[in-house]
């Protein structure tokens, strides 16, 4: 005695096939997926008043990135004008932003007068 192909519960058989567990004309109810809130992010903006060394040191301090990831961010901000340096809750991102903006000028460049600019977005 042969039956149609077995289909796992909740799965529909291929068109034209049926199985004892699931029929083609049955509606399968799915629960709506909960919408996950996008995390906030901190975006660092490029300027011409800070060196790569400054950016790396500042990001290691302010956003707890590894030196390698901080260097990647430094390259990206230099090439594209911006980079995301942190994802997290609004509170975490605001703390990272505050540390970036409080880091001070780059002592390697006499024309550096202030910290880099960063912004919290996406929340």
N, C-alpha and C positions, 0 to 999 in steps of 0.2 A: 504494500500500500504506500503510495507516494503522495506527499502533501506538497504544497507550494513552499518556496524558500522561507526559512525562518528569518524573522526580522526582529531585532532587539526591541523591547518595549520602548515606546516613545518615538520610534523611527518609522517612517513610511516605507512601504515596499516600492520597488521600481514600478513605473507605469505598467499597467496590465497584469501585475502580480498581486496576490493577496496572501495573507497568512492568518492563522487562527488568532494571533496576538493583535494584529493591527489590520484594519481595512482601509482601502484607498479613500473611501468616501467619509471616513471619520475625521473630525476636526481635532487637531492636536492643540491643546491649550498650552501656551507658554506664559510664564510669569514675566511681567515687564521687568527689565533689568534696572536696578537702581542707578540713578544718574550719579556718577562720581564727580565731585567738584574738582575742577582743575586746580592744581596747587598754584600758589603764588610763585612768582619767580623774581629774581633780582637781575636786572640788566645793567651791565657796566658799559659806559660809553667812552669812545676813544677821544683823545686830545693829543696835542703835541707837546705837553709839558711834563711827561712822565716817561721814564725808561722802562725797558722790559724788566730789568732787575727790580725796579720799584713795584711794577704791577705784580710780579711773581711774589715778592715779599708781602705785599699788602693783601693779596688774595689768600695766601697761606694763613696770615693772621686773621683777616676779616671773615672769610667764609670757610676756613678749615679745609681748603683743598690741598691735595698733595702738591709738591713742587712741580711734578710732571703735568698734572692737570691744570695747575695755575699757569704754567708756561704755554700750554695749548690755548688757554683762554687769552693770554697776552697776544699770541700770534693772531687769533681770530679777531680780537678787538682792533688790532692794528690793520688787518686786511679788510675787514668788513665794516668797521665803525662801531660795532657792538658785540656783546657776547653775554650769554646767560651764565651767571656764576653761582647761582643757588636756587633750588626749588624747596618749598616748604610751606608752612602755615604763614599767615599774614604776620604774626608776631615774630617768627623766626626771620622772615625776610626783612622786616623793618629793622631788626637788630643787626643783620648783616649790612644793610644799607647804611645804618648809622655808623658802624665800624669803618666802612669804606670811606664815608665822608668825613670822619674824624681822624683819618690816618695822617693827614697833613701833606705838605708839599714834598716833592722829590728833592732831597738834599744834593743829588748828583747834578741837577740842572739849575743854574741861577735864575732862569726865567720861570721856574715852577713856583707858583704862589699859593696853590691850594691842593686839596685832595681831588681825586677823580670824581666824576659824576656818576651816580647810580640811581636806578629807579625801580620801585616795586610795581609789578604789573600782574594781571591775570587773576585777580581775586576780587 
